[in-house]
Amino acid sequence: MTGVNIEFDIQDALDAVIAIESSLDNTTELFNHIGEVLLDIHAERFNAQESPDGVPWQALSPWYQESKAKQKDKILTLDGNLRSTLHWQIEGNTLLFGTNLVYGAIHQFGGTIKPVRGNALNVGGRPVTQVVIPARPWLGVSAQDKLLLVDVVREHLGFT
């Protein structure tokens, strides 16, 4: 019978596990890197004007596009506040990413807005009491983005 002797030094494997564990003890550097990558991902999304899945955002309604004072060709952009308020924060072992603007959610999920009582909106020269905002998902990650984020983690753990 033919055989092969294989020797394995367990210490090398243990050293690798210890190094990984040490990297996971302090996730601040990793989370900061992921936060920066998420900012880049979402900046590209606003430039492309599309959802995380690559679906173009629904076009602006003609009456709203005409009434915009600026950025008439940009969806989800008037002054750039939604885009510029994206940030991340670290809470323990959790990375939070998003905006603190209240209207971020209605653009993400869609819904109906109603003006404050007595202040009807003027749409096409006529007052309306509510406006339906279509969902234009802007926050999230695509399958390709997930692979990029996995690469960030691999790099952090020394697997590159």
Buried (B, 14 or more C-beta within 10 A) or exposed (E): EEEEEEEEEEEEEEEEEEEBEEBEEEBEEBBEBBBEBBBEBBEEBBEEBBBBEEEEBEEBBEBBBEBEEEEEEBBBBEEEEBBEEBEBEBEEEEBEBBBEEEEBEBBBEBEEEEBEEEEBBEEEEEEEEEBEBBBBBBBBBBEEBEEBBEEBBEEBBEEE
